[in-house]
Amino acid sequence: MNCQLGPWGEVPAQIVSRFLQDSVLIPRADTSAALKDGVLPEVERILKEVHLLDARFGPDFQRSGSYIEGLKVSEPDEFDFLVPVNGLDEKIFGLGPSTVALQEVRPDGSFVPVFLPPCQKHQACATCGTGGKSSPTSLCSWRQDNVSDPQPSGEWLLNPRKVMSVFKQSVSEAIREKPGKVTVQRLQQETPAVTFSVPHEQMNISVDLVPIIKHPLVGWKIPSPRSEQSWPSPEKIHEIQIAGVDLVAKHHLYWRYSFSRVERLLLERIDEGGGHRRNSLRILKKIRVDLWKKKYPKALVSYHLKSVLFWACEVYPSSEHWEDLTESFKRLVDFLIFFLRDGRLPHYFLGSDVNLFKVDKSVLTEISQNVEKFRNSPEKYLQSSD
């Protein structure tokens, strides 16, 4: 992967360093206060109520997103939380092809159908379907028409759209019970999150609750990390394989792999041996927000930049490659341009079968030209942002 391009425009090291300090890094105390005082009490309250309404969801949750990864570069007005569902952990046998033939082709290799095995009691079981009550955290509690579709084979297809609809209904009802100042936003199609707003001081904080099927795979079945590479380390590979991959409801029929917990592990102590990998990504994220987000809100997203960092770390595994902040930042920009020109950004964990770019090549070419324009005159932008 040759991502070395021509010479850069002038970019003095002190300007990059000052930009990082003055424009990128957010005071940790501000973010912590917004989380602790504004968001966490509401999330805890709502999920406890959701669990009382439907024990398949909550009350446990895990922090996720750019704040917990240490990559937040804007005001602390967005927070993400993963909500592991109950009753499915390590009980799903039917990931991937089944005896059931689905009518719709998977969007790409990051999506899989989830089939629940047939009930051992088959048609005699009154708890499956709509006929009776089941243990609130049993597998039978998911063999219900409001979250799954029965198949002629006796299996049940766990329906992501139905699951999200039930979860949002429970969140909305929980908020109605004790409304406070929280407002729920409309559930958009093919989104894996229920979003609500929490007022805090002078801002409205957006909170995403994302139901996940936590680590349903027995063993690590993902073709990454690649064993022939020296990054991540063998110890880190073992750690992420134990953590496992999750599933989120990102499609009306298929579930999508989620690597958010694994990515957090990769980012933890990423510069422990020295270097500026994290700060390079922070700077690039901030530049995206300031220069390209408004025109290309979906074509180039924060997740793309994080994936670029992972690929760059694999190609340049040594901390010595990341000792200089300016050179490290330049490297990330050049990798980004390489992928934009190529029209493909392979998923770091799923490989070239999954292209993270979802827009036409012409749009990517246009974005590449904008990034190259910045590359030719970086000092002009970095100084004007002081």
QUIWO-V824757 format. One record per backbone hydrogen bond with DSSP energy under -1.0 kcal/mol. NH is the residue of the N-H (numbers start at 1). CO is the residue of the C=O. If there is no record, write none. Layout:
[[NH:CO] [NH:CO]]
This chain:
[[9:375] [16:12] [17:13] [18:14] [19:15] [20:16] [21:17] [22:18] [23:19] [25:20] [31:27] [32:28] [33:29] [34:30] [35:31] [36:32] [37:33] [38:34] [39:34] [40:35] [43:39] [44:40] [45:41] [46:42] [47:43] [48:44] [49:45] [50:46] [51:47] [52:48] [53:49] [54:50] [57:54] [62:82] [64:80] [69:65] [70:67] [71:66] [77:75] [79:206] [81:208] [82:62] [83:210] [85:212] [86:56] [91:88] [94:115] [96:113] [111:108] [112:255] [116:156] [122:119] [124:121] [125:122] [129:143] [138:135] [142:139] [144:142] [147:144] [148:144] [149:157] [151:155] [154:151] [156:116] [157:149] [158:114] [159:147] [163:159] [164:160] [165:161] [166:162] [167:163] [168:164] [169:165] [170:166] [171:167] [172:168] [173:169] [174:170] [175:171] [176:172] [177:173] [178:174] [182:179] [183:197] [185:195] [191:188] [194:209] [196:207] [197:183] [198:205] [200:203] [203:200] [205:198] [206:77] [207:196] [208:79] [209:194] [210:81] [212:83] [213:247] [224:222] [229:226] [237:233] [238:234] [239:235] [240:236] [241:237] [242:238] [243:239] [244:240] [246:258] [247:213] [248:256] [250:248] [255:112] [256:248] [257:110] [258:246] [263:259] [264:260] [265:261] [266:262] [267:263] [268:264] [270:267] [272:269] [274:271] [276:322] [280:276] [281:277] [282:278] [283:279] [284:280] [285:281] [286:282] [287:283] [288:284] [289:285] [290:286] [291:287] [292:288] [293:288] [296:292] [300:296] [305:301] [306:302] [307:303] [308:304] [309:305] [310:306] [311:307] [312:308] [313:309] [314:310] [315:311] [316:312] [321:318] [322:319] [323:320] [328:324] [329:325] [330:326] [331:327] [332:328] [333:329] [334:330] [335:331] [336:332] [337:333] [338:334] [339:335] [340:336] [341:337] [342:338] [343:339] [344:339] [347:351] [347:354] [351:347] [354:351] [356:345] [364:360] [365:361] [366:362] [367:363] [368:364] [369:365] [370:366] [371:367] [372:368] [373:369] [374:370] [375:371] [376:372] [377:373] [379:10] [381:377] [382:378] [383:379] [384:380] [385:381] [386:383]]
